[in-house]
């Protein structure tokens, strides 16, 4: 749906994907020995998943963003966020990752940290509905 500000009409949606940092690995030599599969740990489940979904929704509400879809997978996060054109995609990612880690770590005893890297893409020629369906289907594929 097309939205508007005082000076612009827009329909901007970003698909954002990022992963948590591994825990319990002390140095890069240990990481190399254990391989890349160990790097993507499956620990974003259960209460952690529910807590993160709530925090992502809070952040979007506070920053006047639309959280169209949120899928917290065991080893990565998919977000589909609508934003006014004043917000650069990198700023949105920084808000979501930085604020979520800070809020989660202040509220709960276990820790969440994100890697520095991320993926961000626009909906492009694909409809918002098509991207939303794709994200929703990812949960079914991982089960």
C-alpha positions as CSV (number, residue, x, y, z in Angstrom):
1,X,0.0,0.0,0.0
2,X,1.4,3.4,-0.9
3,X,2.0,5.6,2.0
4,X,2.9,9.3,2.2
5,X,4.8,12.0,4.1
6,X,4.3,15.7,3.6
7,X,6.5,15.6,0.5
8,X,6.6,12.0,-0.8
9,X,4.5,9.0,-1.7
10,X,6.4,5.8,-1.1
11,X,6.2,2.0,-0.8
12,X,9.5,0.9,0.5
13,X,10.0,-2.5,2.0
14,X,13.3,-4.1,3.0
15,X,14.1,-7.8,3.5
16,X,16.7,-8.0,6.2
17,X,18.6,-11.1,7.2
18,X,21.3,-11.4,9.9
19,X,22.8,-14.1,12.1
20,X,23.8,-14.3,15.8
21,X,27.5,-14.5,16.9
22,X,28.5,-17.9,18.0
23,X,28.9,-18.5,21.7
24,X,31.4,-20.5,23.7
25,X,34.1,-20.3,21.0
26,X,37.1,-18.6,22.4
27,X,39.3,-17.9,19.4
28,X,39.3,-18.1,15.6
29,X,41.5,-21.3,15.7
30,X,38.8,-23.1,17.5
31,X,36.3,-21.8,15.0
32,X,38.4,-23.0,12.0
33,X,38.7,-26.5,13.5
34,X,35.0,-26.8,14.1
35,X,34.0,-25.6,10.6
36,X,31.4,-23.2,9.3
37,X,28.5,-25.4,10.5
38,X,29.5,-24.6,14.1
39,X,29.5,-20.9,13.3
40,X,25.8,-20.8,12.7
41,X,24.5,-22.2,16.0
42,X,20.8,-23.0,16.4
43,X,19.9,-21.2,19.6
44,X,17.2,-18.7,18.6
45,X,14.4,-21.0,19.7
46,X,11.8,-21.2,22.4
47,X,11.6,-18.3,24.7
48,X,14.6,-16.6,23.0
49,X,12.6,-16.6,19.7
50,X,9.5,-15.2,21.3
51,X,11.4,-12.5,23.2
52,X,13.2,-11.4,20.1
53,X,9.9,-11.2,18.1
54,X,8.5,-8.9,20.8
55,X,11.6,-6.7,20.8
56,X,11.7,-6.4,17.0
57,X,8.0,-5.3,17.1
58,X,8.8,-2.7,19.9
59,X,11.7,-1.3,17.9
60,X,9.6,-0.9,14.8
61,X,6.8,0.8,16.7
62,X,9.3,3.2,18.4
63,X,11.0,4.1,15.1
64,X,7.8,4.4,13.1
65,X,8.6,1.4,10.9
66,X,6.2,-1.2,9.7
67,X,7.1,-4.8,10.7
68,X,5.4,-6.6,7.9
69,X,6.9,-10.0,8.6
70,X,9.2,-11.4,11.3
71,X,10.7,-14.9,11.3
72,X,13.2,-15.8,13.9
73,X,14.8,-19.0,12.7
74,X,17.0,-21.2,14.9
75,X,20.2,-19.7,13.3
76,X,19.2,-16.5,11.6
77,X,16.6,-13.8,11.5
78,X,14.4,-12.6,8.6
79,X,12.6,-9.3,8.8
80,X,10.5,-7.5,6.2
81,X,10.3,-3.9,7.2
82,X,8.4,-1.0,5.6
83,X,10.0,2.5,6.1
84,X,9.7,6.1,5.0
85,X,12.3,7.2,2.5
86,X,14.1,9.3,5.2
87,X,15.6,6.1,6.7
88,X,18.5,4.5,4.9
89,X,18.5,0.7,4.9
90,X,21.8,0.6,6.8
91,X,20.3,2.8,9.5
92,X,17.3,0.5,9.9
93,X,19.6,-2.5,10.2
94,X,21.7,-0.7,12.8
95,X,18.6,0.1,14.8
96,X,17.2,-3.4,14.7
97,X,20.4,-5.2,15.5
98,X,21.8,-2.7,18.0
99,X,18.6,-2.0,20.0
100,X,17.5,-5.6,20.0
101,X,20.8,-6.8,21.4
102,X,20.8,-4.1,24.0
103,X,17.2,-4.6,25.1
104,X,17.5,-8.4,25.2
105,X,20.7,-8.4,27.2
106,X,19.3,-5.9,29.7
107,X,16.1,-7.9,30.2
108,X,17.3,-11.5,30.3
109,X,20.2,-13.5,31.7
110,X,21.2,-15.2,28.5
111,X,22.9,-13.1,25.9
112,X,22.3,-12.3,22.2
113,X,25.0,-10.8,20.0
114,X,24.8,-10.3,16.2
115,X,27.5,-10.6,13.7
116,X,28.5,-7.3,11.9
117,X,27.3,-8.6,8.6
118,X,23.8,-8.6,7.2
119,X,21.8,-8.9,4.0
120,X,19.3,-6.2,2.9
121,X,17.3,-6.2,-0.3
122,X,14.3,-4.3,-1.5
123,X,11.1,-5.9,-2.6
124,X,11.9,-4.7,-6.1
125,X,9.5,-6.0,-8.7
126,X,8.2,-8.7,-6.4
127,X,5.0,-7.8,-4.5
128,X,5.0,-7.3,-0.8
129,X,2.7,-10.4,-0.6
130,X,5.2,-12.6,-2.5
131,X,8.0,-11.7,-0.1
132,X,5.8,-12.2,2.9
133,X,4.8,-15.6,1.7
134,X,8.5,-16.5,1.1
135,X,9.4,-15.5,4.6
136,X,6.5,-17.4,6.2
137,X,7.5,-20.5,4.1
138,X,11.0,-20.5,5.5
139,X,9.8,-21.6,8.9
140,X,8.1,-24.7,7.3
141,X,11.3,-25.6,5.4
142,X,13.4,-25.7,8.5
143,X,11.2,-28.0,10.5
